[in-house]
Amino acid sequence: MKSALQQGYLSCRHCHKLMVDSQEKLHYCPRCHSKVYPRTPQSLRWSWVLLLTGFFLYIPANVLPIMTLNKMWVLRTDTIMSGIINLYNIGMAPIAAIVFITSIVVPLLKMFALAYILLAIQFKWQKGVLLRSKMYRMVEFIGRWSMLDIFVISILLAVVKFGNIASVNLEPAALLFELVVILTMLAALCLDSRLIWDSGNDSH
């Protein structure tokens, strides 16, 4: 089955108007006047750059300390994982599970899924196009909740400070982790999802 592009159709990425590309070459959307491309230029390259940068920052984000707790003049510095273990040890297992899933599991799954999609596009893998399309939609959906763990950490900081339990200071890993979240979100947004269907002819 021929794609819409192969049949001479173009879609505006902004207002989603469907147009027929004439021999004169359509450059602007007649509805919203935005630039129209058959496929977004450099989409794959920018997605790779953003994703690989996120991969590299993910390592120091998990190795470096994310916060320092000062309780009764006793300093305790935690990484993301040691903080999760500490939350579990003090009886906050549900919160520890939420932070573990949103801070460790979800970012890794997102990055590996997106890397798989990009590799399939890069090497034009024929099989599993529908699966990759569903994976991309899932990555996009999860991206809306990517800041959940930052929100949880913020609540914990507020509770600690409000109760005068201790003073808490954020460390460099907090910023690095936020950058990882933002970069992976941008990597998914930069990718022209139509490239997934260009990479193969599998319709199953």
Residue, then its C-alpha position, 0 to 999 in steps of 0.5 A: m500500500k502506498s503512503a500518503l506522501q507517495q500519492g502526493y499528499l502532504s499534511c501540515r504539522h501545525c493545523h493538520k490540514l491535508m493537501v495535495d502537492s502539485q507540480e508547482k511544489l507546495h511550500y506553505c499551508p494555505r490555512c495557517h501559512s506555516k512551512v510545509y515539509p514532506r518530512t521535518p528536516q533533520s528530525l532524525r539527527w536532532s532526535w539522536v543528538l538529544l537522546l544521546t546527550g540524555f543517555f550521557l547525563y543519566i549516568p552522573a545524574n544517578v551517581l552524583p548526590i541529589m540532596t544533602l540532609n542536615k538533621m541535628w547537625v548530622l549531614r547525610t548525602d544521598t544519590i537517587m538510589s540511596g535516597i530510595i533505599n533510605l525512604y524504604n528503610i524509614g517506612m515510606a515504601p510506597i513513596a520509595a516505589i514511586v520514586f524508583i519507578t519514575s526516576i530509574v525505570v521510566p527514564l531508562l525504558k523511555m530512552f531504550a524505546l526511543a533508541y530502538i525506534l531511531l535505529a529502526i528508522q536509521f536502518k530501515w527495518q521492515k518488520g514491526v512498524l506498527l509496534r514501533s508506532k505504538m511505542y512512540r505514542m506511549v513514549e509521548f504519553i509518558g512524557r507528559w508525566s516525566m516530571l512526576d518524580i521531581f514533583v514527589i521530591s519537591i513534596l518531600l522537601a516541603v514536608v521536611k522543611f515544614g515540619n522543621i525536621a531537618s534542612v535539605n539542600l539539592e545537589p548537582a544530580a537534581l539539575l542533571f536529572e531534570l536535564v535528562v527528563i527535558l532532553t528525552m522529552l525533546a528527543a521524542l518531540c523532534l522526531d517526525s513520527r511519519l518516518i516510522w512508517d517510511s522505514g518499512n512496509d509492515s502493516h501488521 
